[in-house]
Amino acid sequence: MVVDPLDNVTINGLTISDFPGSGIFFFGAHNPKVIGVRALGNEEYRIARFTSTGGKIVDSVAKDSDEAGIYVGDSPNANVLLAANEVSDNLLASSSATPRTASSSATVPTTTASACST
């Protein structure tokens, strides 16, 4: 349980590559924004949000992961905007917008996703 959620954080124009963990990882955040981020070759998730609400992930690139490129999970009221993202060469392409078994590449068009619960 998150007692004091992170509010209104924006990550803009950051490149994260070859990191031994996840690129960007929110847990219990409210209205987080990820804009123009390049998450490449990190070992775990590229861009992930768990138990978070609101915000957006737009104009970002998530490639070369053994997990999901962009993941919105465990968030029944996610209300997140996913738009113009390039997601490719991940074990799970984009768990919030495509089936968990997706692989190879997927470009997520302007889409509002409600949730992906695992």
C-alpha positions in Angstrom: 0.0 0.0 0.0 1.3 3.5 -0.9 0.7 6.0 1.9 1.9 9.1 0.3 1.9 8.8 -3.6 4.3 10.7 -5.8 2.3 13.5 -7.6 2.7 15.2 -10.9 6.3 14.1 -11.8 7.4 14.6 -15.4 10.4 12.8 -17.0 11.1 14.5 -20.4 13.8 13.8 -23.0 15.8 11.3 -20.9 17.8 8.4 -22.4 18.3 5.3 -20.3 20.4 2.6 -21.9 22.1 -0.7 -20.8 20.9 -0.2 -17.2 21.1 -3.5 -15.1 17.4 -3.0 -13.9 14.3 -1.2 -15.1 14.5 2.1 -17.0 11.7 4.1 -15.5 9.5 2.5 -12.8 6.6 4.2 -11.0 4.8 2.5 -8.0 1.8 4.3 -6.5 2.3 7.5 -8.5 -0.5 10.0 -9.4 -0.3 11.7 -12.7 3.2 10.7 -13.8 4.2 11.9 -17.2 6.9 10.3 -19.5 7.5 12.3 -22.6 10.2 11.7 -25.3 12.1 9.1 -23.3 14.4 6.5 -24.9 14.7 3.4 -22.8 17.1 1.0 -24.6 18.7 -2.3 -23.7 17.9 -2.2 -20.0 17.6 -5.6 -18.4 14.1 -5.4 -17.0 11.1 -3.1 -17.8 11.8 -0.1 -20.0 8.9 2.1 -18.8 6.6 0.7 -16.1 3.8 1.9 -13.8 2.2 -0.2 -11.1 -0.7 0.9 -8.9 -0.6 4.4 -10.5 -3.3 6.7 -11.8 -3.5 9.4 -14.5 -0.7 10.8 -16.5 0.7 9.7 -19.9 3.5 8.0 -21.7 4.0 9.7 -25.1 6.5 10.0 -27.9 8.8 7.5 -26.2 10.9 4.5 -27.4 11.2 1.3 -25.5 13.4 -1.4 -27.1 15.4 -4.6 -26.3 14.0 -5.9 -23.0 13.3 -9.3 -21.5 10.2 -7.8 -20.0 7.6 -5.4 -21.4 8.6 -2.3 -23.3 5.8 -0.2 -21.8 3.8 -1.7 -18.9 0.8 -0.4 -17.1 -0.2 -3.0 -14.5 -2.0 -3.6 -11.2 -3.9 -0.3 -11.8 -7.7 -0.8 -12.0 -8.1 2.9 -12.5 -5.0 3.6 -14.6 -6.6 6.3 -16.8 -3.3 6.7 -18.7 -2.8 8.1 -22.1 -0.4 6.1 -24.4 0.4 7.9 -27.6 2.9 7.7 -30.4 5.3 5.3 -28.7 7.6 2.9 -30.5 7.9 -0.4 -28.7 10.1 -3.2 -30.3 12.3 -6.2 -29.6 10.9 -6.8 -26.1 9.7 -10.1 -24.8 6.4 -8.5 -24.1 5.7 -5.7 -26.6 3.4 -3.4 -24.6 1.4 -5.2 -22.0 -1.1 -2.5 -21.5 -2.0 -2.3 -25.2 -1.2 -5.7 -26.7 -1.5 -9.3 -25.4 1.0 -10.4 -22.9 2.3 -12.9 -25.4 3.2 -10.2 -27.9 6.8 -10.0 -29.1 8.8 -8.3 -31.8 7.5 -4.8 -32.5 4.5 -2.7 -31.9 3.8 1.0 -32.3 1.2 2.2 -29.9 -1.1 4.8 -31.6 -2.9 7.5 -29.6 -4.8 5.3 -27.1 -6.2 5.7 -23.6 -5.7 2.5 -21.7 -7.8 1.7 -18.6 -5.7 -1.0 -16.9 -3.8 -4.2 -17.2 -4.0 -6.4 -14.1 -1.7 -9.3 -13.6 
